[in-house]
């Protein structure tokens, strides 16, 4: 799974003294910490329980539970900024700004029988 661009990687620039002849790059960056964030998420979980009396002291409970009941994909965080070589100043890595995972699994269902005595 691959989602379209989440941010513009050309808005970032290498901040390093490793490139000979580019002393102007020797400074700290001005971006904040954790500025690249994943898209929002709001799960809907659902549960259905039905009790069946067998005797006065025994009963069976049928349970059906759904997690992420709407089956909505919640995408993970975008990939980091990367460079293809040590001499490039602007990000040109092959996987910049790609979202390649989900935060939560798709819909999960579980059924259960519970015996009370």
C-alpha positions in Angstrom: 0.0 0.0 0.0 1.3 3.4 -0.9 -0.3 6.7 -0.2 0.4 10.0 -2.1 2.7 12.6 -0.9 2.2 13.6 2.7 4.5 16.6 2.7 6.9 18.4 0.4 10.4 17.0 0.8 12.0 19.9 -1.1 11.0 22.1 1.8 13.8 20.5 3.8 17.6 20.9 3.2 20.6 19.1 4.4 22.3 20.7 7.5 25.7 19.1 7.7 29.4 20.0 7.5 30.2 16.8 5.6 30.1 18.4 2.1 33.5 20.0 1.3 33.3 23.6 0.1 29.8 24.2 1.6 30.6 25.7 5.0 27.3 27.6 4.7 25.5 24.4 5.7 27.3 24.2 9.0 24.4 25.2 11.3 21.5 23.7 13.2 18.2 23.2 11.5 15.2 25.3 12.4 12.5 22.6 12.2 10.8 21.5 15.4 10.9 18.0 16.9 8.3 15.5 15.5 6.8 17.9 13.0 5.9 15.1 10.6 2.8 13.4 12.0 0.5 10.6 10.9 -3.1 11.3 9.8 -5.8 11.3 12.5 -7.6 8.3 13.7 -11.0 7.6 15.4 -11.9 3.9 15.9 -15.4 2.5 16.2 -15.6 -0.7 18.2 -18.8 -2.7 18.6 -19.8 -5.6 20.9 -23.0 -7.7 21.0 -23.7 -10.0 24.0 -26.7 -12.4 24.4 -27.3 -14.5 27.5 -29.1 -17.9 27.4 -30.3 -19.3 30.7 -29.9 -23.1 31.0 -30.9 -23.4 34.6 -31.2 -21.0 37.5 -27.5 -21.3 38.2 -26.0 -21.9 34.7 -26.1 -19.7 31.6 -24.2 -19.4 28.4 -23.3 -16.1 26.9 -22.7 -15.6 23.2 -20.3 -12.7 22.4 -19.6 -11.0 19.1 -17.0 -8.2 19.1 -15.8 -6.0 16.2 -12.7 -3.8 16.4 -12.4 -1.1 13.7 -16.0 -1.9 12.8 -16.2 0.6 9.9 -13.1 -1.1 8.4 -11.5 2.3 7.9 -7.7 2.3 7.1 -5.7 4.6 9.5 -2.4 5.3 7.8 0.9 5.4 9.5 3.4 8.2 9.6 5.2 9.4 6.5 8.7 8.3 5.7 11.7 10.4 6.7 13.6 12.8 4.5 16.5 11.0 2.8 19.3 11.8 0.4 20.6 9.6 -2.4 24.2 10.7 -2.1 26.4 12.7 0.4 26.8 15.6 -2.0 23.2 16.5 -2.5 21.7 19.4 -0.6 17.9 18.9 -1.3 16.2 15.5 -0.4 16.2 13.2 -3.4 15.8 9.8 -1.8 13.6 7.2 -3.5 11.1 6.9 -0.7 10.7 10.4 0.7 7.3 11.3 2.2 5.7 7.9 1.4 3.2 6.3 3.8 3.7 2.6 3.5 1.9 1.2 6.5 -1.2 1.4 8.7 -1.4 2.2 12.4 -4.1 -0.3 13.2 -5.2 -3.6 11.5 -8.3 -3.6 9.4 -11.6 -5.0 10.9 -11.1 -7.7 13.4 -14.1 -9.9 14.5 -14.2 -12.4 17.3 -16.9 -14.8 18.5 -17.0 -16.5 21.8 -19.2 -18.6 24.1 -18.8 -18.1 27.8 -20.2 -20.5 30.3 -21.3 -19.2 33.8 -22.0 -21.7 36.6 
